[in-house]
Amino acid sequence: MTDEEITKLLFCCDEPCSADLAMVFGAANELDLARRTKRGVELYRSGLVPRLLVTGGGVLARTRPETKRMAEIARELGVPTPDLLVEDRSANTFENVNFSIALLDNHGLLEHLASVILVSSEWHMRRVLLTVQASFSRPIRFICCPTREGCNRQNWTASEVCRNEVLNEAMLLEAFLETGALRSATEGTFGRMTISSVAIGPMNNDASHHSKPLRPFDWAKPALMSDKVPQPTKNPGSFMVWSLT
């Protein structure tokens, strides 16, 4: 898979527009967490959304959920408490969405919800979009408004850190597509051999498009093995079994 194909697979960005709320996804990385929260606040202060929903308990949270810090940042930047919903139990993107749906329902906001702005890092947006599309029980308009900073479609190939982040995300997304946990309109255009070339490293004459050999980051493993996510058969050579070694 070429860098261009990976960019097309993962990165999503829409023109911001009015919506019923912005759902801001947490991050284990403090810098990404702050960037995502500030992007959500920017959308709120511009008048595009009347409220924010911040979501993330955090796989790697040691002392408190990610959203505690996100809520602090949002309030410091002028978002009043009545306009801020906080979901602090989730440990992965699937739970981010499902627990947020329950929170919206508990506040009486789900029934009339028609549009949601999704806020995360740009490399994370495709998985976020597919997850919300699979999880909401009726059609909702979703608008992808990622952070401008950090690893994005313009700079990810120039940084080893960003390249590893993006290639691990591509591998994680493909695993979810393989297990059936997520469905994509483009499903079938990237198969097992394609993702293997991304995950394992250079193959044949395609070395210019790949980094050194990879294994998933630790943050990916809990998401892959969550009991909320359909698991693959444990056959020898299974992508999931290999990826978690």
C-alpha positions in Angstrom: 0.0 0.0 0.0 1.5 3.4 -1.0 1.6 6.4 1.2 -1.1 8.0 -1.0 -3.4 4.9 -0.5 -2.9 5.0 3.3 -3.7 8.7 3.3 -6.9 8.1 1.4 -7.8 5.2 3.7 -7.3 6.9 7.1 -7.6 10.7 6.8 -11.0 12.4 6.7 -11.8 16.1 6.9 -15.0 18.0 6.1 -15.8 21.6 5.9 -17.1 22.7 9.4 -20.9 23.4 9.5 -23.6 23.7 12.1 -24.5 20.6 14.1 -26.4 19.6 17.2 -23.1 18.9 19.1 -19.5 18.1 18.8 -18.2 14.8 20.1 -14.5 15.2 21.1 -12.5 12.0 21.5 -9.8 11.7 24.2 -6.2 10.6 23.8 -3.6 9.0 26.0 -1.1 11.5 24.7 -1.5 14.8 26.6 -0.6 16.9 23.6 -3.1 15.3 21.3 -5.8 15.4 24.1 -5.3 19.2 24.4 -5.3 19.7 20.6 -8.6 17.8 20.2 -10.2 19.6 23.1 -9.2 23.0 21.8 -10.5 22.1 18.4 -13.9 21.3 19.9 -13.9 24.5 21.8 -13.1 26.4 18.6 -16.1 24.9 17.0 -18.3 25.7 20.0 -17.1 29.3 20.3 -17.6 29.9 16.5 -21.3 29.1 17.1 -21.4 25.9 15.0 -22.5 23.7 18.0 -24.4 24.5 21.1 -22.6 21.9 23.3 -19.6 19.7 23.5 -19.4 16.0 24.5 -15.9 14.9 25.6 -15.4 11.2 25.8 -12.5 9.1 27.1 -11.8 7.1 30.3 -8.4 6.2 28.8 -6.6 2.9 28.5 -3.5 4.4 29.8 -5.0 6.7 32.4 -3.2 6.2 35.7 -4.9 8.6 38.0 -8.0 10.0 36.4 -10.0 9.7 33.1 -8.8 11.7 30.1 -12.0 13.7 30.1 -11.4 15.2 33.5 -8.5 17.1 31.9 -10.5 17.7 28.7 -13.3 19.2 30.7 -10.9 21.5 32.6 -9.4 22.8 29.4 -12.9 23.4 27.9 -14.0 25.3 31.0 -10.8 27.3 31.1 -11.5 28.3 27.4 -15.0 29.5 28.2 -17.3 26.6 27.8 -19.9 26.7 30.6 -20.6 23.5 32.5 -24.3 23.3 31.2 -22.9 23.1 27.7 -20.4 20.3 28.5 -21.2 16.6 28.6 -18.5 14.3 30.0 -18.2 10.6 29.3 -15.4 9.2 31.5 -15.8 5.4 31.5 -14.7 4.3 28.0 -11.4 2.6 27.2 -11.4 2.5 23.4 -13.1 4.1 20.4 -16.0 1.6 20.4 -16.8 2.4 24.1 -16.3 6.1 23.4 -19.2 6.0 21.0 -21.5 3.5 22.8 -21.1 5.2 26.2 -21.6 8.6 24.6 -24.8 7.3 23.0 -26.0 6.2 26.4 -25.1 9.5 27.9 -27.0 11.4 25.3 -30.0 9.2 25.8 -29.9 9.8 29.6 -29.9 13.6 29.0 -32.9 13.3 26.6 -30.7 14.5 23.6 -30.5 11.3 21.5 -34.1 11.2 20.2 -33.9 14.5 18.2 -30.2 14.3 17.4 -29.7 14.9 13.7 -26.1 16.0 13.2 -22.8 15.5 15.1 -19.3 17.0 14.5 -16.6 14.5 15.2 -13.3 15.8 16.6 -10.1 13.8 16.8 -6.7 13.6 15.2 -7.0 13.4 11.4 -5.3 10.0 11.2 -8.0 8.6 13.7 -11.0 10.1 11.8 -11.8 7.2 9.5 -12.1 4.7 12.4 -14.1 7.2 14.4 -16.5 7.8 11.4 -17.0 4.1 10.7 -17.6 3.4 14.4 -20.3 6.1 14.8 -22.0 5.0 11.6 -22.1 1.4 12.9 -23.2 2.3 16.4 -26.1 4.8 16.1 -29.4 3.1 15.5 -30.7 5.6 13.0 -29.2 7.9 10.3 -27.2 10.8 11.7 -25.2 13.4 9.7 -21.6 13.2 10.8 -19.0 15.9 10.0 -15.3 15.2 10.4 -13.4 18.1 11.9 -10.0 16.9 13.0 -7.3 18.9 14.6 -5.0 20.9 12.3 -1.9 20.2 14.4 -0.1 17.0 15.0 0.2 14.1 12.5 -1.9 15.1 9.5 -2.2 14.2 5.8 0.4 16.8 4.8 3.2 15.9 7.2 2.8 12.2 8.3 5.3 10.8 5.8 8.1 13.2 6.9 8.3 12.1 10.5 9.2 8.7 11.8 7.0 9.2 14.8 4.0 10.1 12.7 4.7 7.4 10.2 4.7 4.7 12.9 1.5 6.2 14.4 -0.3 6.2 11.0 0.9 2.7 10.0 -0.2 1.3 13.3 -3.6 2.9 12.8 -3.9 1.4 9.3 -3.1 -2.0 10.8 -5.6 -1.5 13.6 -8.4 -0.4 11.2 -7.8 -3.3 8.9 -8.0 -5.7 11.9 -11.4 -4.3 12.7 -12.5 -4.6 9.1 -11.3 -8.2 9.0 -13.2 -9.2 12.1 -16.4 -7.5 10.9 -16.3 -5.1 13.9 -16.5 -2.3 11.3 -17.7 -2.1 7.8 -16.4 0.2 5.1 -17.9 1.3 1.8 -14.4 0.7 0.4 -14.1 -2.7 1.9 -12.4 -5.2 -0.4 -9.9 -2.6 -1.8 -7.3 -3.5 0.8 -6.9 -7.2 1.6 -4.6 -9.3 3.8 -1.6 -8.9 1.6 -2.0 -5.2 1.4 -2.1 -4.7 5.2 0.7 -7.2 5.6 2.9 -5.0 3.5 2.1 -2.0 5.8 2.5 -3.9 9.0 5.6 -6.0 8.2 7.6 -3.5 6.3 9.1 -3.3 2.8 8.1 -6.0 0.3 9.4 -6.6 -3.2 10.1 -3.2 -4.8 7.8 -1.2 -2.6 10.4 -0.3 0.1 10.1 3.5 -0.5 6.5 3.4 0.9 7.2 1.7 4.2 8.9 2.2 7.5 10.9 -0.3 9.6 9.1 -3.5 10.8 6.2 -2.7 13.1 4.1 -4.2 15.9 1.0 -2.4 17.4 1.6 0.1 20.1 0.5 -1.0 23.5 -2.6 1.3 23.3 -3.8 -0.7 20.4 -3.8 -4.1 22.1 -6.6 -3.4 24.6 -8.8 -2.1 21.8 -8.1 -5.1 19.7 -8.7 -7.6 22.4 -11.7 -5.9 24.1 -14.7 -8.2 24.7 -16.7 -5.5 23.0 -15.0 -6.3 19.7 -15.7 -9.4 17.7 -12.6 -11.6 17.8 -11.1 -13.6 14.9 -10.6 -17.4 14.9 -7.2 -18.4 16.4 -5.9 -20.0 13.3 -2.2 -20.1 12.6 -1.3 -17.2 10.4 -4.3 -15.2 11.6 -3.5 -11.5 11.2 -4.8 -10.7 14.7 -2.8 -13.5 16.4 0.4 -12.4 14.6 -0.2 -8.7 15.4 -0.4 -9.2 19.1 2.9 -11.2 19.5 
